[in-house]
Amino acid sequence: MGGKGREKMGYQKFCYWVNSRGLEKVRGYLEGKGIQLTEEVRIPCRVLKESIEIGYVTYSAWDGFCKRRTSWYWKSKKAERFLIVSNTPLDLQGFENPIVIAESNFSPDRFPIPEEMPKLIQSKEYQKKKPRIWDQVDPLEKEFYKRWFEWNRIKEPFDFDQILLSHSANHANFLDPKYFTNMNGCIIPYSISDSIHVCSSCLEFFNILGEQWPVKYVVPCIGAVQFAHLPMDQYFEVRIQSGNDNNKNKG
């Protein structure tokens, strides 16, 4: 299953996962240049704002405003690590392989129809990695989605169960892709719906989910639209940059 994409010039972010020593190394480097390091303690995607030159996400942010939605962090290899997000690459030893987020013209050939969604979440990989609290949705959170949905989908009835299914299936597609573009024999998974029907896109932007795919295409969720001011329904290319920048998404 494919799609077409071409990287656009403009928005870019360079992301680095570090331990406490790495964070202090970056802090010292920036102090020497007189650059402020912005701390994010509550909403991880906020560091994606273009106006933030460089920021970092603390542990507490993953238990913050989006606690249920970002709970995948604690079951991932990134748990108890800090995330640094910068508008420019860091010229530091040991920081040569950032996650690069860039605006893209990618457009998928198709999305799954509602009847296909349950098959995605039956994936063993998805079920193994799904956090215990993922399905435990607070009534206030449902109300948040209802308001957003009514603002943007006036003619479509609100059905939170279907929205949660779409959220779950989207994450599953980055763990065990069924919807992807194929380039030179390489798998590049993509978000399977628009912004109103995906959730916690920070997980894919920051390689908490789908890190095994060196390239993927990600649509910002409504949280990233609201808090990071990313354009709604716009695909972004997420790429692991390395000295040997060949696509390793072999299927």
N, C-alpha and C positions, 0 to 999 in steps of 0.2 A: 504494500500500500504506500503510495507515494505522495509527493507534493513538490512544489517548486519554491525555492528561496534564493535570495541574494542579499548579502549583508549591506546594510545602509551605513552611510557615514553619519556620525553624530554621537548619540548617547553611548557611552561605554563605562563599565565598572570592572575593576580588577579585585578579585576576592582571594583571601589567604586564610587558611585555618592554622592557628598557632597555639602553642602552650603558653604558660605564663612567662617563660624566658623569652619566647619569640615576641610576645606583646611588649615586654620591657625593651627589647632591642629596637622595635619600631618606635616606641615612645621616645627613646633617647635620640634616634635618628631624626625624628620630627622636631624635637626640641632644639636640636642644633641648627635647624632651618627656620625656626620660628613659626612652625605650622601647628595649629591646634588639632588634637585628636578627639573627635566627638564621641562621647560614650552613649550607647543605647542600652537601656536597662528594662524596657517594657515591650517594644514592638520591633522584632528583628528586621522586617522589611523597610523600616524607616531609613536605614543607612543607604538605601538605593536612591534616595532623593538626589537629584543632580546637584542641588545647592550644597550638599555636604561633601566637602573636598576629600576628607578621609575620616572614617569613623570605625568603631568596633562594637561588637555585640557581646554583652556579658552573658553568663549562665542564666541569670535571673530573667532575661528577656524571653527565654523559651518557656518560662512558667508565668508569663505576663498576660497581656490582653488576649492572646490567642492560645492559651495554655493547652486546651484539648487539641486544637488544630496543629500545634507545633510539637506535640508530645512525641512525634517520631524522632526528634533530635536525641532524646534520652535513650533510645534503643539503637542508635546508629554509632558508627565509628567516630563521629564528630563529638560525641558526648564529652562534656567537661573540657572542651577546647573553645578558644575565643575565635571570633570571626572578624577579620579586618577587611573593610571594603573601601577602595580608593578610586578616585577619578583618573589616576595615572598609575603606571606600574611602579613598584618599589624597587629602587636600585640598591638592593641589599643581598649579600650572600645568603643562600638558602631560601630565597624568595623568587626563584626563577620560573616556577610553574603555576601561575595563578589560574583561577577560574575567570574567564573573560565573558562578560555579559554585554551583548551589543544588539542594537535595534536591527530588525531584519524585515525583509519583504516576503518571508515565507508564507505560503498559503497551502493548507493541506488539501488533498484531493477530496477527502470526505471525513465526516465524523461518524461514530457509531450511532445507530438508531437506539431508542430506549430499550428495545427488546434485547439488544446485544450487550447492554451494560452489565447485567448479572454475571455473564460469562467471564468478564474481566476480573471481577473480585473473587471468583472461584480459584484464582491462581494460588498455588501453594506458596509461592514466594511472597505474595501479598499477605496471605493469612499468617504466615510465619512472622512477618515484620510489623504487622498492624499492632499499635499500642492498645492496651486494655481499655483505656478511656476514650478511644477514638469514636465509638458509637454512643457514648454517654453525653448527649447534647443537652445543654442547659436551656430552659424556656426563653431566657433573655437572648440567647444566641439565635434561636429561631425567629424571634421578633426582629432582630437586627437584619437577618436575611430577608424577612418578609418586607421590611421597609425598602431595602435596596431593590428587591424584585419588583415591587409595585412602582417604583420610580422609573425603572428601565424596561419592564415587560408588562405594560398595562393590559394588553389583550390576552395574555397567557395566564391561566390560573396558577396560583401559588400552591405547590405541593412539596413540602420540605423533605419528605421521604425520597422523592425522586431527585431532589437537589443533593441530598447526602449521598445517594447512590452514584450520582455523577461525580461528586467530589472523590469518592472512594475509587471509582473506576479510573479516574484520571491518574491518581497516584499509582494504581496497579499497572497502568500502561507504561510507567517509567521503570517499574520493577521487572515486569515481564511483558515486553511490548508486543502488542497485536496491531497497533496503528503506528506506522512509522514511514518515513521516506527512506528509500534505498539509493545510496550513491556509491558507485564503484564497488558494489557488494557489501557495503557497510550499512548497518542499522542506525537510523537517527530518529528516535521516538519524539513525539510531539504531544502537546496538550490536546485533549480530545473534545474540547468544548470552548465556548466563549468565557469571558471573565466572570459573568454572573453565575456560571455553572461549574467553576473550578474553585479550589480552596487551598489555602496555605501554599501558594506558589513559591514562597521562600525556600521550601524544601527542595524543589527542583532547581531554582536559581542558584542555590548554594551547595548543590550536590550532596545534600543529606539523603535524598532519594535519587536514584538514577546515576550514581557516580561511576558506574561501570561503563557508561556511554560517554566517550570523550566529546561528543557533540549531541545536543538536543535542542528542540524548539519549544519555548515556554511562553504561555500567555499569563499576564499578571492576574491574580485573583482580585476581588473587589477590595480586599484590605490593602493590597499594594497600589491599587488605583487611588484609594482614599488617602493612605498614609505616606506613600512614596511618590505620589503624583505621576505614576506611570500611565501611559495611554491605554484606555480600555480596549480589549480585544486585539491588541498589537502583539505579534509574535516577536520574541527576542531569541537570538542565538546564544546558547550557553556552551562554551567551549573550554576544554582544558588546554592551556597553552604550554608548549614544551619546546625544548631545543629541536626535537624531532617531531614536528607538528603534523604528522600523518594521522589520519583518522583511523582509530583502532576499533571502531564499532563493528567488528566482524561478527556476523550472525552465523 
